[in-house]
Each structure stands twice: as structure tokens, then as C-alpha cells.
Amino acid sequence: LEAKSARAQVHAHRQGCRLLNLSTDESRLTFPRATRLDLSAKPRIDMDAARGAAALEAKLDYKTPTGFHDHITPDLGQLDILDGLWIRAGGCELAKPRASVPTG
């Protein structure tokens, strides 16, 4: 989940968007923490790592146009490398729980 959320963050960044984690709970999402009253958190995107991840993803040809992964037999070592690149590209550490902040 961490690599997938970092990948989504990179793709959002390329579109001029940000993905934020508004939860106060522990989370495996790598999105920056924010509150409804302060949405200024910005991810630290590593575009070199993003380009490397995209290139490896293309080389491995891990495409799932239907969303189903049953036709892919991944090389787990390469998948670990790919996930590591996406996590680095997303620039976020795992989100730790933060103190609850009043929202009203």
C-alpha cells in the first residue's frame, strides 16, 4: 500500500494536485498529514526517482488495464525495487498518528 500511495502522489503532483491524509489515526498511506483547517502540507516529490520508477514499470510491463492482476506473474525482487523507487519518489515517510485537532 505504501508504494501504491506514493505512486498516486507522484501522478497527482504531475497533474498539479496533492493527496493529503486528513485522518488522525495510524495509516500506511504516505500522504502528508493535514487538517481541514490547514491544507498547506506539501509532499517532497523526487522526480528523478519517479522517472526511474516509471521506466522500470514500463520495462517490467506491469500493466493492468482491467484492474485485475491475475495475468501478471511478477518477479518479486524487481517488484521490491519498483516499490522502493515509488516510495522514494513520493517523498513521504509513513504517516504517524497526530494529535486530534478541533475542526470547528
Secondary structure per residue as TSV (DSSP state, phi and psi in degrees):
chain	resnum	aa	ss	phi	psi
A	1	L	-	360.0	-36.4
A	2	E	H	-60.4	-48.2
A	3	A	H	-65.7	-37.3
A	4	K	H	-68.2	-38.2
A	5	S	H	-71.0	-35.4
A	6	A	H	-65.7	-39.5
A	7	R	H	-62.0	-44.8
A	8	A	H	-60.8	-39.3
A	9	Q	H	-61.7	-42.8
A	10	V	H	-63.5	-45.8
A	11	H	H	-65.2	-36.5
A	12	A	H	-64.3	-43.8
A	13	H	H	-58.1	-41.6
A	14	R	H	-62.8	-23.7
A	15	Q	T	-97.7	5.9
A	16	G	T	79.2	22.4
A	17	C	-	-117.5	163.7
A	18	R	-	-126.3	145.5
A	19	L	-	-109.4	128.9
A	20	L	-	-124.9	152.9
A	21	N	B	-104.2	110.3
A	22	L	-	-91.5	-3.7
A	23	S	-	-73.6	150.7
A	24	T	S	-98.3	-4.1
A	25	D	S	-85.4	165.3
A	26	E	-	-61.7	143.7
A	27	S	-	-149.1	147.4
A	28	R	S	-90.7	-6.5
A	29	L	-	-66.7	144.4
A	30	T	-	-98.6	9.0
A	31	F	S	-68.6	146.8
A	32	P	-	-60.0	145.3
A	33	R	B	-75.2	144.0
A	34	A	-	-151.2	171.5
A	35	T	B	-124.2	164.8
A	36	R	T	-61.8	-25.6
A	37	L	T	-89.6	-15.3
A	38	D	B	-141.8	97.7
A	39	L	-	-102.6	25.7
A	40	S	-	-84.4	-7.1
A	41	A	-	-58.4	136.5
A	42	K	-	-127.9	137.9
A	43	P	-	-74.7	157.8
A	44	R	-	-101.1	90.9
A	45	I	-	-81.9	131.9
A	46	D	-	-104.0	96.1
A	47	M	H	-67.4	-28.4
A	48	D	H	-64.1	-45.2
A	49	A	H	-65.1	-37.0
A	50	A	H	-63.7	-42.5
A	51	R	H	-64.5	-40.4
A	52	G	H	-63.8	-41.7
A	53	A	H	-65.4	-43.8
A	54	A	H	-63.8	-39.2
A	55	A	H	-65.8	-44.3
A	56	L	H	-66.3	-40.1
A	57	E	H	-59.5	-43.0
A	58	A	H	-66.5	-42.3
A	59	K	H	-61.8	-40.9
A	60	L	H	-76.6	-15.3
A	61	D	T	56.9	44.0
A	62	Y	-	-88.2	77.5
A	63	K	-	-106.1	137.9
A	64	T	-	-133.6	71.9
A	65	P	T	-59.7	-27.9
A	66	T	T	-89.4	-13.0
A	67	G	S	89.5	-8.4
A	68	F	-	-94.8	137.8
A	69	H	-	-103.9	9.9
A	70	D	T	-69.0	-16.2
A	71	H	T	-92.6	-0.3
A	72	I	-	-107.5	130.9
A	73	T	-	-116.2	91.3
A	74	P	-	-74.2	149.8
A	75	D	-	-80.3	110.6
A	76	L	H	-62.5	-32.5
A	77	G	H	-64.3	-44.5
A	78	Q	H	-68.0	-36.0
A	79	L	H	-65.1	-38.5
A	80	D	H	-62.3	-41.7
A	81	I	H	-63.6	-45.8
A	82	L	H	-60.2	-46.5
A	83	D	H	-60.4	-41.4
A	84	G	H	-61.8	-39.6
A	85	L	H	-64.9	-43.2
A	86	W	H	-65.1	-40.3
A	87	I	H	-62.4	-44.4
A	88	R	H	-62.8	-41.9
A	89	A	H	-62.5	-38.8
A	90	G	H	-67.3	-22.1
A	91	G	T	68.2	13.4
A	92	C	-	-118.9	142.5
A	93	E	-	-85.1	167.1
A	94	L	-	-58.8	137.9
A	95	A	-	-74.7	119.3
A	96	K	-	-87.9	152.6
A	97	P	-	-61.6	143.9
A	98	R	-	-115.5	162.8
A	99	A	-	-62.2	142.2
A	100	S	-	-65.4	135.4
A	101	V	-	-116.4	131.5
A	102	P	-	-56.2	138.6
A	103	T	-	-108.6	8.6
A	104	G	-	-136.4	360.0
